[in-house]
Amino acid sequence: MVAVRITTNTKSFQNRMGQRFRRLKRTDIFHKKVVIGWFAWVQENFNEEGAKAEGSKWKALASSTVARRRTGRGRGNPMILQDSGDLRKKWDLISNKSFGRLKSKVSYSGDHQNGIGVSKRTILPNEQQALDVVRPILKSHVKKAIR
């Protein structure tokens, strides 16, 4: 077995290492960037009408829904889940040193996400998709901290 031990007593080295560890501990910045990344992912998923989350677009709207939109309820947006725009636009981006959270401000978002009383249309990333957003942010955070 080979062991290597590096010891330094220089004050400048200790100061530089201390600065790097303090920057690495700036988890508030990391969490904020993660939540912004998740929000951007959700917006892309809306643009792609679910294809980002599910691999293919959400199930088409019923003809009765399209007709109702054309007669005045809502704003007539032909894009799925975007009649009034609230489901797409109203989100809380919450972060601090301990966590980051993306939460819809619209009460019926969970119904669409889980298919409760309506066609299931996945809005949020699954665990793997969420981690795909986190990885480059974490890599960048660590890289900047140890410079």
C-alpha positions as CSV (number, residue, x, y, z in Angstrom):
1,M,0.0,0.0,0.0
2,V,1.3,3.4,-0.9
3,A,0.2,6.5,1.1
4,V,1.0,10.1,0.4
5,R,0.7,12.8,2.9
6,I,0.9,16.4,2.0
7,T,1.3,18.9,4.8
8,T,1.5,22.6,4.6
9,N,1.8,25.2,7.3
10,T,1.7,28.2,5.1
11,K,-0.9,30.7,6.0
12,S,-1.7,31.7,2.4
13,F,-2.5,28.0,1.5
14,Q,-4.8,27.7,4.5
15,N,-6.5,31.0,3.6
16,R,-7.0,29.9,0.0
17,M,-8.5,26.5,1.1
18,G,-10.7,28.3,3.6
19,Q,-12.1,30.6,0.9
20,R,-12.8,27.6,-1.4
21,F,-14.7,25.7,1.4
22,R,-16.7,28.8,2.2
23,R,-17.7,29.2,-1.5
24,L,-18.6,25.6,-1.6
25,K,-20.9,26.1,1.3
26,R,-22.9,28.7,-0.5
27,T,-25.8,26.3,-1.0
28,D,-28.3,29.1,-1.2
29,I,-26.9,30.0,-4.6
30,F,-26.8,26.4,-5.7
31,H,-30.5,25.7,-4.6
32,K,-31.6,28.9,-6.3
33,K,-30.0,27.9,-9.6
34,V,-31.5,24.4,-9.3
35,V,-35.0,25.8,-8.9
36,I,-34.6,28.2,-11.8
37,G,-33.3,25.2,-13.9
38,W,-36.4,23.1,-12.9
39,F,-38.7,26.1,-13.8
40,A,-37.0,26.4,-17.2
41,W,-37.5,22.7,-17.7
42,V,-41.3,23.0,-16.9
43,Q,-41.5,25.9,-19.4
44,E,-39.8,23.9,-22.1
45,N,-42.2,21.0,-21.4
46,F,-45.2,23.4,-21.9
47,N,-43.7,24.6,-25.1
48,E,-43.3,21.0,-26.3
49,E,-46.8,20.1,-25.0
50,G,-45.5,17.4,-22.7
51,A,-43.0,15.8,-25.1
52,K,-40.1,16.7,-22.8
53,A,-41.6,14.8,-19.9
54,E,-43.3,12.0,-21.7
55,G,-41.4,11.5,-24.9
56,S,-44.5,12.4,-27.0
57,K,-47.0,15.2,-26.9
58,W,-49.9,15.2,-24.5
59,K,-53.1,13.7,-25.6
60,A,-55.0,16.0,-27.9
61,L,-57.8,18.2,-26.6
62,A,-61.4,16.9,-26.9
63,S,-63.3,18.6,-29.7
64,S,-65.8,19.9,-27.1
65,T,-62.9,21.6,-25.3
66,V,-61.6,23.2,-28.5
67,A,-65.2,24.4,-29.3
68,R,-65.7,25.8,-25.8
69,R,-62.4,27.7,-26.0
70,R,-63.4,29.3,-29.3
71,T,-66.7,30.5,-27.8
72,G,-65.2,32.6,-25.1
73,R,-64.3,30.7,-21.9
74,G,-60.7,31.3,-21.3
75,R,-58.6,33.0,-23.9
76,G,-58.9,30.5,-26.7
77,N,-55.3,29.3,-26.6
78,P,-55.1,26.1,-28.7
79,M,-52.1,24.8,-26.7
80,I,-52.9,22.1,-24.2
81,L,-53.1,23.2,-20.5
82,Q,-52.6,26.8,-21.5
83,D,-56.1,28.2,-21.9
84,S,-55.8,31.0,-19.3
85,G,-52.0,30.6,-19.0
86,D,-52.2,30.3,-15.2
87,L,-51.0,26.7,-15.0
88,R,-47.9,27.7,-17.0
89,K,-47.1,31.1,-15.4
90,K,-48.0,30.8,-11.7
91,W,-45.2,29.1,-9.9
92,D,-43.4,29.7,-6.6
93,L,-39.6,29.4,-6.8
94,I,-38.5,28.8,-3.3
95,S,-34.9,28.3,-2.1
96,N,-32.6,28.8,0.8
97,K,-29.5,27.1,2.2
98,S,-31.3,23.9,3.0
99,F,-33.5,23.2,-0.1
100,G,-35.0,24.3,-3.4
101,R,-38.6,23.8,-4.3
102,L,-40.7,24.5,-7.4
103,K,-44.4,24.7,-6.5
104,S,-47.4,25.5,-8.7
105,K,-49.7,28.2,-7.3
106,V,-52.6,26.7,-9.2
107,S,-54.7,24.3,-7.1
108,Y,-55.6,22.0,-10.0
109,S,-52.0,21.4,-11.2
110,G,-51.8,18.1,-9.2
111,D,-55.0,16.9,-10.9
112,H,-53.3,17.3,-14.3
113,Q,-50.0,15.9,-13.1
114,N,-51.6,12.8,-11.6
115,G,-54.6,12.4,-14.0
116,I,-57.3,12.9,-11.3
117,G,-60.6,13.6,-13.0
118,V,-58.8,14.8,-16.2
119,S,-56.4,13.3,-18.7
120,K,-52.9,12.8,-17.1
121,R,-50.5,15.4,-18.5
122,T,-47.1,15.3,-16.9
123,I,-46.0,18.8,-16.1
124,L,-43.0,18.2,-13.7
125,P,-39.9,16.3,-14.4
126,N,-39.5,12.8,-13.0
127,E,-36.6,12.0,-10.7
128,Q,-34.1,11.2,-13.5
129,Q,-35.1,14.3,-15.5
130,A,-34.8,16.5,-12.3
131,L,-31.3,15.1,-11.7
132,D,-30.3,15.8,-15.3
133,V,-31.0,19.4,-14.5
134,V,-29.1,19.3,-11.2
135,R,-25.9,17.6,-12.3
136,P,-24.4,20.4,-14.5
137,I,-25.4,23.0,-11.9
138,L,-23.7,21.0,-9.1
139,K,-20.6,20.5,-11.3
140,S,-20.4,24.2,-12.0
141,H,-21.0,25.1,-8.4
142,V,-18.1,22.8,-7.2
143,K,-15.8,24.0,-10.1
144,K,-16.3,27.6,-9.2
145,A,-15.8,27.0,-5.5
146,I,-12.4,25.3,-5.9
147,R,-10.9,27.7,-8.4
